[in-house]
Amino acid sequence: MSSITVAKVLNNNVIIADHPQYSEVVVIGKGIGFNRKLHDRIDLSSVEKMFILRSQEEQEQYKQLLPQVDEKLIEIVHEILLYIMHSSSQPLNEHVHIALTDHISFAIRRYEQDIPIHNPFLYETKEIYPEEYKMAEYAIERINEGMGVELPVDEVGFVALHIVSALSNRQISEVRQHSLLIGDLIGIVENNLEYRIPRDSLDYSRLVTHLRFVLERLRRGESVRETSTLDGLMKREYPEMYTLAWQLTKVIENRVRIPVYPAEVSYLTVHLQRLAQKKEDEVDMETKREI
């Protein structure tokens, strides 16, 4: 059975080791460094309880981060990442060890300094990435319990984006960009309709989910089936919402730099018309109450 050899103990939960395939690696695991000595051998059969940083760049960044982070937090983040790994069929990008540890450490410092934390796209993140959001809820609950802090629900949204990035192997900036873009698109719709969509409503969930799938199709280079009949119907019956749908697709094109297929406009018009009708129904109901 293959094994790794301890080259240096950084703390109770992190060691530098010689790996038979990757040369020097950073190994993260609960108690992995406890009572370890130089040249101790560790059987790789327990690898599912460890994370190994193979990239030289990731190793250096993690080593620089370690002195600035509470060792207890390192242990908790390790537990969280194990939970995520076991909750998902997707492999974790190893950069998440650095990104998530750094983010949570900074969030705790802000909490201790009474600096308010606000996530303007919390609802969008929850709707776009529901599974990752649930994992992030567990993460924040575990951190609050283990570190004796009370990080706000806003942090759940931020952590969820890190989880999405780690599982999809995409840069956190790209994941955040999609959340920001969907938030901006929702704002355009609400300004145009002069109607704030209730964040806990099915209408909001449907619209956010649809926009998410539009962006995912663009990212993967997929298209929806062209339907000239539907396109003609939407343009004729709902011209205002059809125009708004075109406006949204142009915003998407400008932000992601990828052309949007015309068929997307028709399907988006369906969702917008549903919202316009919902607003009209609510106005009618309010008018009847006043009478």
N, C-alpha and C positions, 0 to 999 in steps of 0.2 A: 504494500500500500504506500502511495506517495505521501511525503511529509514535507513540512517547511521547517526551517531552522531559524531560531531567534537570533537576530543580529543586534537588536537594540530594543529595550523596553522604554516606551514613551510615557505610559502610565498604566494603570490597572486594566484599562480597556483597549489600549492601542499599542501595537508593537511594529517594529520593522523586522522583516524576515527575508531569508533567502528562499526563493521558490524554484523548484526544479525546472519550470517552464518559462517563467517570467523574470528571472533574476531577482532583483530586490523589489519587494512589495510592502505596502502598508496593510496590516491586518487589523480589523476592528471587530471586537466581540466582547460580550460581557465577561469580565474577569480574565480575559485572554492573557493579560500581562502580569496577573497576580502571582507572586513568588516565582516568576520565570527568570532564568539566568541565561547568559550568553551561551549560544550553541545548543540550547534545549531544542528538542525536536517535537513538533506538534503534528499529529496524524490528521490528514486532510479528510478523513471520514466524517469529521464533525463540521465540515465546511458549510453546511446549511445554517449553522449558528454563527457564522462569521461572514464578513464582507471583506473582499480583497481589492485594494486599489492598485491596478496594474499600470495605469498611465503615469509616466514620470511627472508630467505637469500637474495631474491631480494630486499625486503624492506630495509634491512640494507645497502646493496650496494648503493641503490639509495639515502638514507639519507646521506651517506658519500660523494657521488658525488655532491649533491646539492650546498654546499657552494663554490665549485670550478667553478660553471657554471653560466653564465649570465642568469638572470631570463627571459630576452627576448628570449633567445635561447630555454629555456624550453617550452615557449609558442609556438614558431615556430615548434619545434619538435613534440609537441602535435598536431598541425594542420596537419603536414605531416603524422603522424600516422593515424589520422582520415581519411585523403585522401586515404592512402593505404588500410585501412580497408574497405572503401566504394568502392574502385576500385577492390577489390578481394573478392572471395567467401570463402577464407580460413581465419580461425581465426589467430590472431597474438599471437605469443609467448610473454609473458609479459617481458621476458628478453630484448627484443628489446629496451625498454625504457632506460635501462641502457647503453646497447651496442651502440646504435645510438647516444644518447646524449653525451656519453663519446668520441666517435669517432669524431663527428662533432666539439666538443669543442676543441679537440686536433688539428684537421685540421685547425681550425681558428687560434690557437696559432702559428702553423707552418707558416701559411700565413702571420701573423703579424710580424714574425721574418725573413721573406723572405727566408724560408727554402723550396727549390724546392720539389714538390710532383710529383712522377712519378709512373704510374701504367703500368707495362710491359705486363699485360694481359687484357688491356682494351677492345681490339677487341674481344677476346675470350669471355669475360663476356657479351658483347653486343649481340653476336651471340647465346650464350648458354641460356641466360635468357632475351629475348627481352622485355617481359612485365614488369619485375622487373626493367629493365634498364630504361624504359620510366617513371616509378614511381620515380626512382632515379634522372632522369633529372628534374622532377618537384621539387623534394626535394632540389637539389642544386640551382636551380633557385630561389626558395623561400628563402633559407638561404642567398644567395648572396644579394637578394633584401632587406630582413629584417634586416640583420646584417651589411650591408654596406661593404661587402667583395667581392672578385672575386675568389672564389675557382675554380680551373681548372677542365676541363672535366675528368681528371684522377680520381677525387673524385666521379664522377658519378658511375664509376665502383666499387669502394670500397663500396659506399652506396648500390648499387644494391645487392652486396653479403650479406649485413646485412638484406636486405628485403627478399632475398631468404631464409636465415636462419630463419627469423621470421615466414614466411609463411609455410615453409616445416617442421618446428620444428626440424631442424638439427643444430648442432653446426656450428658456423661460420668457425671454423677450417676445418670441413669436406667440406663445400661449397667451401672454398678457395682452398682446396686441389684438388678438381675436376677441377677448373679453371687452376691451376698451371699444373696439369697433362696434360690437353688438350693442353696447351701452349707448354709443352715439347714434346708431340707427334707431334704437327705441326712442331716443330723444327727438329725432327728426319726425318720427311717426306721431308722437304725442303733441309736438308743436303744431304739426299740420292739422291734426284732428281736433286740437284744443281739448284734449282729453287725456288724463293721467290713467294709465292702465293699472289696476290693482295688482301689486306684486305677488299676491298669493292666489291670483285667479288662474283659471284654466286658459283663458285667452292669452295672458302674458306667457304662460308656459309654452303654449303652442307656437307663439310668434318667435320666442327665443330659440326654441328647438328647431324651428324651420330655418332661421338665420344661421344657426350652428351647422346644420346639414349643408346649406349653401356653401359656407366657407370650407367645410370638409371636402365637399365635392370639388371645389376649385383647387384645394391643396393636392388632392389625388389625381387631378386632371380628368375627372369624370363629368359626364353631361347628363341632363334629364331628357327624356324623350320629347321631341318636338310635337306639338299638337296645334296645328293651325286653326282647328275648329275652336278650341278653348281660347286661343289667343284672340281670335276675332270676337268671340263672345265677351271676353273680359274688357276688351277695348271699347266695344259698343255699349255694353250694359253698365260698366263701372268706369267711365273715363277718368274721373278724378283719382280713384285709387290706382288705376292703371298707370297714370302719370306719376303718382307718388312712388309706385313700385319701380318705375324706370329711374327715378331720382335716387332711390336707395341703391340700385345696382351700379349706378355711376359712382356713387360714393365708395362702394365696395371695390370697384375697379381701380379707382384712384389710390386707395389705401393698400391693397394687396398686389397691385400691378399685374393682375391677371384678368383677361377678358371674361365677362359673364355671359353665358349663353342666353339668348332672347327668351327661351322657354321658361327660364327662372322667373321672368317678369310675370307671366300668367299665373304661376302657382303662388307667387308672393301676393298678387292682387287678391286672390281668394281669401288669404288671411287678413289683409288690410280691410277688405269689404266687410268681413265678419266683425272687425273692431268698429268700423264706422256704423254698422247696424246696431251694435251693442250700445254705442254712445247715443244714437237716435232713440233707442228704446228707453234708455234711462232718462233722457230729456223729456220724452212723452209722459213717462210715469211721474216725473217731478211736476210737470205741468198739471196733470190730473189731480195731484195732491193739493196743489194751490187752489184749484177750482173747487 
